[in-house]
Amino acid sequence: MPAWSSSVHEGLISALVRARKQAGLTQRDVAARMNKPPSFVGKVEKIERNLSVSEFVAWCDAIKAEPHAILAATRSNGSLS
């Protein structure tokens, strides 16, 4: 785990991955919707790259998830529904 990462960060990324999969989207789908290269999504999901707040919101828009729902799932480590 990189020095800048934490269990909270890992929980956030796990929630984003779960939401992406629940939306039936691939990493490539999310990257295209964010106008980013597929490697961007892959690196974020593998905790190799940090995610800014604006990127987090754009990611949520791309997967059609509410940012507050992702954050709540991060806190509870539970379901997104």
C-alpha positions as CSV (number, residue, x, y, z in Angstrom):
1,M,0.0,0.0,0.0
2,P,1.4,3.4,-0.9
3,A,2.4,5.8,1.9
4,W,-0.6,8.1,1.0
5,S,-3.2,5.3,1.2
6,S,-5.2,4.3,4.2
7,S,-7.9,1.9,5.2
8,V,-10.4,4.7,4.5
9,H,-9.0,5.2,1.0
10,E,-9.1,1.5,0.3
11,G,-12.7,1.4,1.6
12,L,-13.6,4.3,-0.8
13,I,-12.1,2.5,-3.7
14,S,-13.8,-0.8,-2.8
15,A,-17.2,1.1,-2.7
16,L,-16.5,2.6,-6.1
17,V,-15.6,-0.8,-7.6
18,R,-18.7,-2.4,-6.1
19,A,-20.9,0.4,-7.5
20,R,-19.2,0.1,-10.9
21,K,-19.9,-3.6,-11.1
22,Q,-23.5,-3.2,-9.8
23,A,-24.0,-0.7,-12.6
24,G,-22.8,-3.3,-15.1
25,L,-19.8,-1.2,-16.2
26,T,-16.3,-2.1,-17.1
27,Q,-13.2,-0.1,-16.3
28,R,-13.1,0.9,-20.0
29,D,-16.7,2.1,-19.7
30,V,-15.9,4.3,-16.7
31,A,-12.7,5.6,-18.4
32,A,-14.6,6.6,-21.5
33,R,-17.3,8.4,-19.6
34,M,-14.7,10.3,-17.7
35,N,-12.7,11.0,-20.8
36,K,-9.6,9.3,-19.2
37,P,-7.4,6.5,-20.5
38,P,-8.4,3.0,-19.2
39,S,-5.1,2.8,-17.3
40,F,-6.4,5.7,-15.1
41,V,-9.3,3.6,-13.8
42,G,-7.1,0.5,-13.4
43,K,-4.5,2.3,-11.4
44,V,-7.1,3.9,-9.1
45,E,-8.8,0.6,-8.5
46,K,-5.4,-1.1,-7.8
47,I,-4.6,1.7,-5.3
48,E,-1.6,2.7,-7.5
49,R,-3.0,6.2,-8.0
50,N,-4.7,8.7,-5.7
51,L,-8.2,10.1,-6.6
52,S,-8.9,13.8,-6.2
53,V,-12.3,15.1,-5.0
54,S,-13.2,16.3,-8.4
55,E,-12.2,12.9,-9.9
56,F,-14.3,11.2,-7.3
57,V,-17.4,13.2,-8.2
58,A,-16.7,12.6,-12.0
59,W,-16.4,8.9,-11.2
60,C,-19.7,8.9,-9.4
61,D,-21.3,10.7,-12.3
62,A,-19.8,8.1,-14.7
63,I,-21.3,5.2,-12.7
64,K,-24.5,7.1,-12.0
65,A,-24.0,6.9,-8.2
66,E,-24.6,9.6,-5.6
67,P,-21.3,10.6,-4.0
68,H,-22.9,10.6,-0.5
69,A,-24.1,7.0,-1.1
70,I,-20.5,5.9,-2.0
71,L,-19.2,7.7,1.1
72,A,-21.8,6.1,3.3
73,A,-20.9,2.7,1.9
74,T,-17.3,3.5,2.7
75,R,-18.2,4.3,6.3
76,S,-20.5,1.3,6.8
77,N,-18.5,-1.0,4.5
78,G,-21.9,-2.3,3.4
79,S,-24.2,-2.4,0.6
80,L,-24.8,0.5,-1.8
81,S,-28.6,0.0,-1.9
